[in-house]
Amino acid sequence: MKQTTGVLLFATGASAFYAGNLNYFSPSLHHPSLGISIPKVAARTYESSPWKPGQLNFTHGVASGDPYDDSVILWTRAAPTMDNDHSNTTVSGTTGLFSHETEEFVKLSKSTVCVDWKVATDEKLEKVADEGRVWTSSDIDFTVKVEAKRLFPFTTYYYQFNICDSEKSSPVGRTKTLPARGKKVPSDIKLAVYSCSNYPQGFFNVFGNTVRKDSVDFIVFLGDYIYEYKNGQYGWGDALGRIPQPDRLTFTLYDYRRRIATYRTDLDLVANHMKFPWIQVWDDHEVADNTWRDGSSFLQNTEDSFIRDGGVSTDSRKANAVRAYFEWMPIRQVDMDDNLRIWRDFKFGDLFDLIMLDTRQYDRSITDLYTNVEYIKAISNDTSRSLMGPRQEAWFYRTLKQSSKRGTKWRLIGNQVVFSQLIVNDDMDLPFNYDAWDGYVANRNRTFATLYENNITNNIMLAGDSHASGVSDLVWLDGPTDQNEYDPITGRGSIGVEFAGSAVTSPSPLGQNITMKQTEASMKLLTSVNKELQWTDLYYRGYYELSIGYEGVKASFYGSPDIRTRNGFEVSLANFTVRDGENRLQRYGEEMVASVDGKVEFGSLQRGRTVTTNLTYDTEGNRWFVFGGK
């Protein structure tokens, strides 16, 4: 009786230290069954000593994300091994599967890890703003995620984790809070926008370039942080020493934990997480290729699929992926009434709202699964089809209207797939990708209707996924108004702008080993048959940076000339401007060219010039040179 009482008392007291670690909770506030039973973990570890500091390391650096004007999420992993917890448990609606009570489910550890953390306004961490102590364990893969509170708006902070009562510390990270909600912002805000990082395809150099330039305030990541394939299915990593682990298609909780951990060994990705706060969403490959509400391209909720794929259901696989993602990413729980939600918004003073959508996992209608292309083509304009599901759609339109009514200057919409219509032949009946908004025309029309009918202006759509760069006026080509009202030369009739970014390393839509010359015809075709598409590039892997101010938004696109070696090289590809109230790309010169100076380094630019110099900036050596010796 005395021992039982002691266990209960210990579990009660220990709960506070476990509860400070957000990763024990469910990704969904209203679905606690997706979390882990803290009392059971505390009772299991009651008689065990914590891991000794000498046995532990901060294995994957530090990270921060989901900043508010008074708080930010901080992340690290303090573990006795680089390998991940081998739990293959899944979620079926009960906490028991995640209690880790039996060897059947997990090689559990009965020892905890005690971690102190603090955040300060100075790099020496002497002016402490917040601090705390939390525990972690094998149940959550030894990850630590805390919320630093009581912070000042639009302020740079430094943070560090420390193994309790020891000298073993993590690297010092840097983060930043958002400007005060509804208040004037004292300076332009700069974002770097990334998507589609494929580990075996090459090195994540562009993450490091932003760190070395120290050129932005915040990172926006639009998805495909990992890919689920085994080595060779979508890139061979052998020659680069970048074989994804585990070397198989990912299904289990361990698989997804290990895959994310492998990606986090890329030094430039680690450095980027350490330097900047991230605001991120998933795309499809965080779970599987071309996911939708009830399946993906190679896994459906059918008996045949269940047997063929080793007894794994779509729902179980998605739950495993989401659990691992929540453990490893510096993201918050979202206040919601249904699970698996990641869509949310961030308010940057009265300058702009950043609305992050989920057009992949949440509740979208069936998509292109490669075997049903004609069917998707036939129903692509069906009114009932939705990329987001009715609940997210209603939230999205409501958020847009509320943002405009508050007088917020700009609305930036972060979504995974290309929003604008993108036709790839002269017959004008073959979209580039039915897996994007072109396969959900009614949903796009409802979005346009919300913008036009409520006079919501200054809209900037951000897109990833396509592995190609593109810049378009935002035009309702399927709308009730006469299409001739849009003037592609001046941009009149547009309701905003779309910036679509290339991939960190994932290959061009034309193929992995495509040459510059081989992309030219396809790029010219795209800009000739898509009158709102002002510029596109299908060759370079890269990213873009945005500078957002009250008078306008500036976009700068960068390409990485070599992802097969680790380097700091980047090429400035193109620059664009959107002025306040104009709702279109700014035009320049007599030819009314959308790009600054009327030219670009590479790609197809309507009415403009492509002047390829191969002039390259080395962010490591702070020097300019001509890549390839030309």
C-alpha angles and dihedrals in degrees: 000000000000092000091048090051090049092052091050093049092047092047091051093050094042092052091079092059092046093044091056087066104078093201092077088066129078119268083238121060091209096047105061090164087078089062134074127264104249095191090055092049091047092049092049093053096041098106097035127093118235119256112279116248091241090060094054138077138178091244104185108026124243136295142186134200153147093056122196126187091264106025145027137194117248124197141189141145121234108186144154090230141028088231120089132244108280096222112139095182119136135197123262101160101283130093091223093082089058097041091091091213100141139048087234089076106028147003088241128199118223091198124086131213118229115209130183121201138185140178125206141174093240131060092237088059094232098125096062117197098177138353142169150161125248139169131227135186145178089281090079097028091262091289123150125207122172137167115235107210141183092051129151122247122264092002130140115235136184124214141184141182125219133190103245117267094001143091093242107116138170123239114279112260129203126219141163139215126228122258115270112284113263094002131117115270114229097215142012115284118229125208133184113211121205139168142168111032111184112190102204093043095067151301121311093237096151091064088059094045092063090049094050092047091042085208105148143049101216140016123230114196117189100194148275091097087160137013121226099216129111118243111292098022093092106004135348113245098182098100092047097044088243106122109156115240131259089032095224140073108291120245111134133068090252091050093056094042091051094046093052090045090053092053089049090063090073102107096214092052090049091050093049092052090049094050105041139034112245130220107192147164133190126249122198104288094064080077109010143313117297096354123189135171096289106025149329138252094285104021125056134168092257132116092243093051092045092054095041094052097050102266098305119137125210092245094049093049092048091048091052092050094047093048092052092045092052091049095050104036127075093237132129131238108263120230101239148141097225134044133256094033118150099156111115141134138239126208117216099195110279091315101085146337119225110212113194114200134194108219094163120044109021112070111321124151122251114299139196106304094176091248096065105045096129091049092051090047090053095050100033091107096044111133094226095058116107135177091203110027124246097281095053092041092055091048091048095052092043091051092050092051094045091049091053094046091053089058095244107168101224139019116209113191115199112200135155106237136046111278102193123081109266118191121187103193140047093248088070093221104097116077119206092237131010087190088071130060090294087074092053103047097158092054089052091048091052089052092050091046090055091052098045099039093049095040091237106172138176094053122166117188116202119201139178133165099081095083087225134096120237140163121200142169107244103245133171098224092166093048130120092253123087109277089220088071087080111081110199091196097057099018092234111159096034121128097202145322136277123214113193118188133211123237130277089233110331111121129263116271085245093059144288099272099038118144128221091251092051092056097054100084094048093048092050091049092053095052092043097054098033104061095186092053103094099177138005137175123193099177114060127073108217150100141249138239127216127205109197122196138153093263097046153322122259122200124197120188121205132191131203110225094196127028095161092079130039108255144135098240124135137164123215102232108176144340129213138180134207115194124213111271097005097096093204142073112284113251125219135203132355091305092056094232117182097217121082110261090013095269145081135205093236142351134053115305121187111243090347140099131260109212110181112198101153086223104167134192119217105212091192098050096030092229140120124231141155109261112230092018094272 
